[in-house]
Amino acid sequence: MECNVGTTEKIIRFILGFVFLWLGLEFNAIFYIIAIILFATAAIGFCPLNKILGLNTCKKQEKENKMKEEAKQENDLNETTTQETQQTTEENE
């Protein structure tokens, strides 16, 4: 799973988790389920709803993904250049 919950969002989720725990004590058990979901998504750094909505507040992951994409493009370019060089060499022989 890739990170899509940033540090600030994790803190907010933990705070809301405690609020929903209190609401569960005062009102209805459904708030416990919401609290568990908030704690779990904050702890693991991944939220399926964020994924569905295309949200990503994890800046570190965005930088890593961008660097991986750039490295992949550079690698593809190097492979293409190598193949073209081999073809030219074979044609000249």
N, C-alpha and C positions, 0 to 999 in steps of 0.2 A: 504494500500500500504506500502510496506517495503522500507526503505531508500536504495538507491543504488547510490546516488550522494554524495560524501564526500565534506568536507569543501573547500579544494583546488579546486576541480572541480567546485563547486558552484561559487567561485570567478572568475574562468576562464570563466564560462558561462555568468556571469554578464558583465564582460569586453567585451566579444565577442558580447553580446547583444547590448551594446552601439555602438560597431563598425558596426554591421549590421543595427542599426537604422540610423547611419550616411550614410551608403551605400544606404539605402532606400531613404534618402533625395536627394542624389546625382544621383542615377541611376534608380533603378527599385523598385517597390512596393513589389516584392517577398522577398526582404531583410527584410521588416517589418515582414513578416510571420515568417521568420527564427529567427528574434530578439525576437518575442513574445514567440516562442517555447523555446528559450534559457532562457529567463526570467522565464517562467512558470516552467520549469524543475528544475531550480536553486532554485526557491522559495519553491516548494513542496518537493524537495529532491528525486524525483523519475523520471527516464527516461525510457520510454518503450524500446527504442533502446538498452540501457544498459542491460535491462532485457533479450531481445532477444539474445544479444551477450554474455550474461553470465558475464557481467562486474559488479563489485561492489566496489566502492571506498569509501564507507561509513564504516569506521573501527568500529564505535560504533555498528552498526547493525551486523557486523560479529562476534564481541565478544558476543553480546546478543544471536545470533543464536547458537553459540558454547556452551554457558552456558545452553541454553534451551535444546539442544540435549543431553548434559551430564546429566542434571537433569532427562530427560525422560528415558535415559538408566538406571540410578540409580533407578528410580521408577519402571521400568520394572523388574529389577533384584530383588528388594525388593518384588514385587508381586509374582514373580516366587518362591522365597525362602519361602514366606508365604504359597503358595499353596503346595509346597513340604512338608513343616512342617505339614500342615493339613492332607495331604495324609498319611504321616508316622504315625501320631497320630491315624488316623482312622484304619489303618492296625494293629496297636498294640493293639487296643481295642478289 
